[in-house]
Amino acid sequence: MAWYVCLTMKTKSLSAAQQRPAPTEQTAQIPQVEPPLSPQLGFVVQFRIRVGQPESYFAGRAEHLISGRSAHFHSPAELMVFLVRELGPGKEGAGSGNADISTA
């Protein structure tokens, strides 16, 4: 049995005060609109469930939606390594195809 979860990660955005000047009599109030979620930041995460495993069992597979790169993970740290690698600087050269992740 497996559970599927689709995750979309957002990058840190500027606060409303940093994005636009403070309203004055000369500037009109424009409602703040949340930008659409980018598929570049989308992931599918499949969690494995095995009979007899402790509640702390954490394993599965994650796949980046746009690139198709995927990795198996066996801990929260390994999952985060994959997510950071796919979203971090130089992500174009972050590997290809399926990979098992080592946090060592």
Residue frames as qw, qx, qy, qz and C-alpha x, y, z in Angstrom:
[[0.000, 0.890, 0.456, 0.000, 0.00, 0.00, 0.00],
 [0.441, 0.026, 0.019, 0.897, 1.31, 3.47, -0.81],
 [0.026, 0.851, 0.378, -0.364, 0.13, 7.01, -0.16],
 [0.473, 0.402, 0.275, 0.734, 0.60, 9.73, -2.77],
 [0.164, -0.825, -0.259, 0.474, 1.04, 13.38, -1.91],
 [0.498, 0.615, 0.199, 0.578, 1.55, 16.25, -4.32],
 [0.421, -0.677, -0.168, 0.580, 3.70, 19.03, -2.85],
 [0.406, 0.745, 0.122, 0.515, 4.31, 22.47, -4.23],
 [0.558, -0.460, -0.221, 0.654, 6.98, 24.53, -2.54],
 [0.171, 0.953, 0.154, 0.197, 6.99, 28.30, -2.56],
 [0.572, 0.186, -0.236, 0.763, 10.09, 30.39, -2.42],
 [0.253, -0.596, -0.408, 0.644, 10.27, 33.20, 0.10],
 [0.244, 0.704, 0.381, 0.548, 8.59, 36.28, -1.27],
 [0.171, 0.206, -0.234, 0.935, 9.00, 39.89, -0.30],
 [0.009, 0.518, 0.683, -0.514, 6.60, 41.33, 2.24],
 [0.239, 0.810, 0.505, 0.179, 3.86, 43.61, 0.96],
 [0.189, -0.930, 0.022, 0.314, 5.76, 46.62, 2.31],
 [0.425, -0.446, 0.555, 0.560, 8.85, 45.66, 0.29],
 [0.460, 0.343, 0.725, 0.380, 6.92, 45.00, -2.92],
 [0.140, 0.728, 0.417, 0.526, 5.18, 48.33, -3.33],
 [0.143, 0.275, -0.284, 0.907, 5.45, 51.83, -1.95],
 [0.005, 0.405, 0.706, -0.580, 3.31, 52.93, 0.95],
 [0.160, 0.700, 0.617, 0.322, -0.03, 54.31, -0.27],
 [0.127, -0.278, -0.123, 0.944, -0.23, 58.06, -0.66],
 [0.426, 0.610, 0.316, -0.589, -2.88, 60.34, -2.06],
 [0.355, 0.616, -0.450, -0.540, -1.25, 59.97, -5.48],
 [0.181, 0.205, -0.942, -0.195, -1.08, 56.15, -5.61],
 [0.756, -0.167, -0.191, -0.604, -4.17, 53.97, -5.84],
 [0.556, -0.309, 0.726, -0.260, -4.66, 50.98, -3.55],
 [0.636, 0.280, -0.622, -0.361, -4.14, 47.81, -5.57],
 [0.876, -0.335, 0.208, -0.277, -5.32, 44.58, -3.93],
 [0.149, -0.544, 0.822, 0.085, -2.51, 42.12, -3.27],
 [0.910, 0.205, -0.118, -0.340, -2.98, 39.06, -5.49],
 [0.664, -0.404, 0.619, 0.108, -1.19, 35.82, -4.73],
 [0.343, 0.518, -0.629, -0.467, 0.76, 34.68, -7.81],
 [0.947, 0.050, -0.144, -0.283, -0.17, 31.26, -9.21],
 [0.718, -0.469, 0.503, 0.107, 1.88, 28.32, -8.00],
 [0.343, 0.667, -0.578, -0.321, 4.71, 27.48, -10.35],
 [0.992, 0.052, -0.060, -0.098, 4.97, 23.91, -11.66],
 [0.494, 0.587, -0.528, 0.366, 8.76, 24.42, -11.43],
 [0.176, -0.436, 0.645, -0.602, 8.28, 24.09, -7.66],
 [0.847, -0.112, 0.026, -0.519, 5.97, 21.04, -7.83],
 [0.066, 0.347, -0.932, 0.084, 6.76, 17.56, -6.52],
 [0.852, -0.204, -0.283, -0.391, 4.93, 14.26, -6.16],
 [0.075, -0.460, 0.806, -0.364, 5.86, 12.35, -3.02],
 [0.829, -0.139, -0.454, -0.295, 4.90, 8.71, -2.53],
 [0.334, -0.537, 0.652, -0.418, 5.19, 7.35, 1.02],
 [0.565, 0.066, -0.815, -0.105, 5.68, 3.61, 1.55],
 [0.646, -0.406, 0.347, -0.546, 3.72, 1.78, 4.21],
 [0.515, 0.208, -0.831, -0.007, 4.88, -1.63, 5.34],
 [0.801, -0.476, -0.223, -0.285, 3.09, -3.97, 7.73],
 [0.868, -0.325, -0.209, 0.313, 4.97, -4.43, 10.97],
 [0.452, 0.384, -0.151, 0.791, 7.08, -1.26, 10.65],
 [0.261, -0.476, -0.496, 0.678, 7.19, 1.17, 13.60],
 [0.162, 0.896, 0.389, -0.138, 5.19, 4.41, 13.38],
 [0.189, -0.804, 0.261, 0.500, 8.44, 6.27, 12.81],
 [0.618, 0.119, 0.624, 0.462, 9.05, 4.40, 9.51],
 [0.254, 0.834, 0.014, -0.490, 9.60, 7.04, 6.82],
 [0.387, -0.197, 0.709, 0.556, 10.39, 5.96, 3.28],
 [0.561, 0.674, 0.427, -0.221, 9.19, 6.52, -0.24],
 [0.527, 0.204, 0.441, 0.697, 9.91, 8.21, -3.53],
 [0.094, 0.787, 0.173, -0.585, 9.82, 11.86, -4.63],
 [0.539, 0.335, 0.517, 0.575, 9.63, 13.16, -8.18],
 [0.015, -0.456, 0.028, 0.889, 10.09, 16.70, -9.51],
 [0.580, 0.589, 0.492, -0.273, 7.12, 17.40, -11.80],
 [0.414, 0.840, -0.169, -0.307, 8.90, 19.38, -14.52],
 [0.101, 0.653, -0.734, -0.157, 12.25, 17.58, -14.81],
 [0.918, 0.030, -0.309, -0.247, 10.98, 14.09, -14.02],
 [0.339, 0.404, -0.747, 0.406, 14.00, 13.50, -11.77],
 [0.784, -0.487, -0.140, -0.358, 13.17, 11.27, -8.83],
 [0.218, 0.434, -0.774, 0.406, 14.80, 9.71, -5.80],
 [0.722, -0.421, -0.546, -0.055, 13.99, 7.14, -3.14],
 [0.070, -0.606, 0.445, -0.656, 14.31, 8.31, 0.46],
 [0.658, -0.239, -0.702, 0.132, 14.47, 6.52, 3.80],
 [0.357, -0.471, -0.464, 0.659, 14.33, 9.46, 6.20],
 [0.107, 0.939, 0.289, -0.153, 12.99, 13.03, 6.34],
 [0.283, -0.719, 0.350, 0.529, 16.58, 14.25, 5.90],
 [0.410, -0.004, 0.740, 0.533, 16.99, 12.32, 2.64],
 [0.257, 0.744, 0.601, 0.135, 13.71, 13.74, 1.32],
 [0.076, -0.947, -0.050, 0.309, 14.87, 17.27, 2.17],
 [0.418, -0.421, 0.540, 0.597, 18.23, 16.67, 0.46],
 [0.371, 0.354, 0.729, 0.453, 16.37, 15.84, -2.77],
 [0.092, 0.893, 0.441, -0.004, 14.00, 18.83, -2.50],
 [0.241, -0.851, 0.158, 0.440, 16.83, 21.26, -1.78],
 [0.455, -0.200, 0.640, 0.586, 18.96, 19.79, -4.58],
 [0.318, 0.530, 0.690, 0.377, 16.12, 20.22, -7.09],
 [0.007, -0.940, -0.336, -0.050, 15.26, 23.75, -5.99],
 [0.497, -0.697, 0.111, 0.505, 18.74, 25.03, -5.21],
 [0.185, 0.817, -0.353, -0.416, 21.27, 26.91, -7.31],
 [0.104, 0.459, -0.823, -0.318, 22.55, 25.02, -10.33],
 [0.704, 0.076, 0.587, -0.391, 19.53, 22.73, -10.38],
 [0.728, 0.542, -0.247, -0.339, 19.97, 22.05, -14.11],
 [0.493, 0.466, -0.728, 0.099, 23.03, 19.93, -13.33],
 [0.517, -0.425, 0.528, -0.523, 21.54, 18.26, -10.28],
 [0.329, -0.097, 0.939, -0.009, 21.58, 14.80, -11.76],
 [0.554, 0.149, -0.394, -0.718, 19.20, 12.92, -13.96],
 [0.636, -0.055, -0.738, -0.221, 16.88, 9.98, -13.85],
 [0.778, -0.566, -0.195, -0.188, 16.20, 7.99, -10.72],
 [0.351, 0.495, -0.598, 0.524, 18.60, 8.15, -7.82],
 [0.688, -0.561, -0.435, 0.153, 18.91, 6.91, -4.28],
 [0.000, -0.871, 0.173, -0.460, 19.95, 9.68, -1.94],
 [0.734, -0.205, -0.435, 0.480, 22.73, 9.46, 0.58],
 [0.218, -0.957, -0.055, -0.183, 22.96, 12.11, 3.28],
 [0.787, -0.429, 0.102, 0.431, 26.53, 11.09, 4.13]]
